Structures are given as C-alpha cells and as structure tokens.
Amino acid sequence: MSKDVINVDGKETVVREDTGKAFRGVNWAWASIAGFILILAVVAAMLMFRAARDGSVESPGKIATTNGNSAR
C-alpha cells in the first residue's frame, strides 16, 4: 500500500495515500469556505458603502417616487 507524509501540528506523519488525500482535501475545503466568506464580506461592505455614500439609505421604491418615477 502506498504511503504519504502529512504535516500535523508541526510534525510529519506517515499515513496511507488515501488518508493523506482526504486530509489535504479537508484543508482545501476549509480554505475555500474561508475565501468565499471573505469575498462575500468585501462585496457586502462595498454595497453598504455605495448605498450609504450619499448620506441617506432608502428603499428602491422610495427613491423612484422621489425621482418622479412613481408606479401607476
């Protein structure tokens, strides 16, 4: 059976190849989730900044009414 070396808590450990692949897969999954959350936070912050940039946060319906584009 093929062996693989993984790094756990700063120590190298010899494990089976499938266990090593699973270990790296879980690490990549956590990194992907963290990256996705970071991207969502940046996009949310940008949207909040753009919405509050003019000093008033209003609903789209209220903005349309104040611009004279009221729905009839």
SERO-4910 file (N, C-alpha, C, O; in steps of 0.05 Angstrom, whole numbers):
BEGIN
 pado doro    nc1    nc2    nc3   cac1   cac2   cac3    cc1    cc2    cc3    oc1    oc2    oc3
  Met    A     17    -23      0      0      0      0     18     25      0     38     26     14
  Ser    A     10     45    -15     26     69    -18     23     86      7      2     88     20
  Lys    A     45     99     14     46    117     37     49    146     29     58    152      7
  Asp    A     41    164     47     42    192     42     50    206     68     45    195     90
  Val    A     63    229     66     71    244     90     54    269     92     53    285     73
  Ile    A     42    273    116     26    298    121     38    312    145     52    300    161
  Asn    A     32    338    147     43    354    169     19    360    188      1    374    181
  Val    A     21    349    212      0    353    233     13    365    257     31    353    269
  Asp    A      5    389    265     15    403    288     45    406    287     59    404    307
  Gly    A     56    411    263     84    416    260    101    390    259    126    392    257
  Lys    A     88    367    260    103    342    258     95    327    233     71    327    226
  Glu    A    114    316    220    109    300    196    100    272    204    113    259    221
  Thr    A     78    263    192     66    237    199     63    221    174     53    231    154
  Val    A     71    195    175     67    178    152     40    164    154     34    152    174
  Val    A     24    167    132     -3    156    132     -7    143    105      9    145     87
  Arg    A    -30    128    102    -37    117     76    -42    139     56    -49    161     64
  Glu    A    -40    133     31    -43    153     10    -72    165     10    -75    189      7
  Asp    A    -92    148     13   -120    158     13   -125    175     37   -141    195     35
  Thr    A   -113    170     60   -116    186     84   -103    214     80   -114    234     88
  Gly    A    -80    214     67    -66    239     61    -82    256     42    -83    280     45
  Lys    A    -94    244     21   -110    259      2   -135    270     16   -143    293     11
  Ala    A   -147    255     33   -171    264     48   -163    287     66   -178    307     68
  Phe    A   -140    285     79   -131    307     97   -127    333     81   -135    354     90
  Arg    A   -113    331     58   -109    355     42   -135    365     31   -139    389     28
  Gly    A   -154    347     24   -180    356     14   -196    372     34   -208    392     27
  Val    A   -195    363     59   -209    377     80   -196    405     84   -210    425     88
  Asn    A   -169    406     83   -156    432     86   -163    451     64   -168    475     68
  Trp    A   -164    441     39   -172    458     16   -202    466     19   -208    489     11
  Ala    A   -218    449     29   -247    456     33   -249    479     53   -264    498     48
  Trp    A   -235    478     75   -235    500     95   -225    526     83   -236    547     88
  Ala    A   -203    524     67   -192    547     55   -211    559     35   -214    584     33
  Ser    A   -225    543     20   -245    552      0   -268    566     14   -278    587      5
  Ile    A   -278    554     36   -300    566     51   -292    593     62   -307    613     61
  Ala    A   -268    595     73   -258    620     84   -255    641     63   -262    664     67
  Gly    A   -245    633     39   -243    652     17   -270    662      7   -273    685      1
  Phe    A   -289    644      6   -316    651     -2   -329    671     17   -341    691      9
  Ile    A   -325    666     43   -336    685     63   -322    712     62   -335    732     65
  Leu    A   -296    711     57   -281    737     55   -291    753     31   -294    777     32
  Ile    A   -295    739      8   -305    753    -16   -333    764    -11   -338    787    -18
  Leu    A   -350    749      2   -377    759      8   -376    783     27   -392    802     23
  Ala    A   -358    783     46   -356    805     65   -347    830     50   -356    852     55
  Val    A   -327    827     32   -318    850     17   -340    861     -1   -343    886     -3
  Val    A   -354    844    -15   -376    853    -32   -398    867    -16   -408    888    -24
  Ala    A   -405    855      7   -425    868     24   -417    895     34   -432    914     35
  Ala    A   -391    897     42   -381    923     51   -381    944     29   -388    967     33
  Met    A   -374    935      5   -375    954    -18   -404    963    -24   -408    986    -29
  Leu    A   -423    944    -23   -451    952    -28   -461    970     -6   -475    989    -12
  Met    A   -454    965     19   -463    982     41   -451   1010     38   -464   1030     43
  Phe    A   -426   1011     31   -413   1037     27   -425   1053      4   -430   1077      7
  Arg    A   -431   1039    -18   -443   1053    -41   -471   1062    -34   -480   1083    -44
  Ala    A   -486   1046    -18   -514   1054    -12   -514   1077      8   -532   1094      6
  Ala    A   -495   1079     26   -495   1099     46   -477   1123     39   -474   1142     55
  Arg    A   -466   1123     15   -448   1144      7   -461   1172      6   -448   1192     13
  Asp    A   -486   1173     -2   -499   1199     -4   -512   1208     22   -524   1230     23
  Gly    A   -510   1193     43   -520   1201     69   -548   1192     75   -557   1195     98
  Ser    A   -562   1180     56   -589   1171     61   -592   1143     49   -586   1138     26
  Val    A   -601   1125     66   -606   1097     57   -636   1094     55   -650   1094     75
  Glu    A   -646   1092     30   -674   1090     25   -680   1065      9   -662   1053     -4
  Ser    A   -705   1057      9   -713   1034     -7   -715   1042    -36   -718   1065    -42
  Pro    A   -712   1023    -55   -714   1030    -83   -741   1043    -91   -741   1060   -108
  Gly    A   -763   1034    -78   -789   1046    -84   -790   1076    -76   -801   1092    -90
  Lys    A   -778   1082    -53   -778   1110    -44   -761   1127    -62   -767   1150    -67
  Ile    A   -738   1117    -71   -721   1131    -89   -735   1137   -115   -733   1159   -126
  Ala    A   -749   1117   -126   -764   1120   -151   -785   1142   -148   -790   1157   -166
  Thr    A   -799   1142   -125   -820   1162   -121   -809   1190   -119   -820   1209   -130
  Thr    A   -786   1193   -106   -774   1220   -103   -763   1230   -129   -759   1254   -133
  Asn    A   -757   1212   -148   -746   1220   -174   -769   1225   -194   -763   1232   -217
  Gly    A   -793   1222   -185   -816   1227   -203   -823   1204   -221   -838   1207   -240
  Asn    A   -813   1181   -214   -819   1157   -230   -838   1138   -215   -834   1114   -214
  Ser    A   -859   1149   -203   -877   1133   -187   -892   1113   -205   -900   1120   -227
  Ala    A   -896   1090   -194   -911   1069   -209   -941   1075   -208   -952   1083   -187
  Arg    A   -953   1072   -230   -982   1078   -232   -998   1054   -238  -1022   1055   -240
***
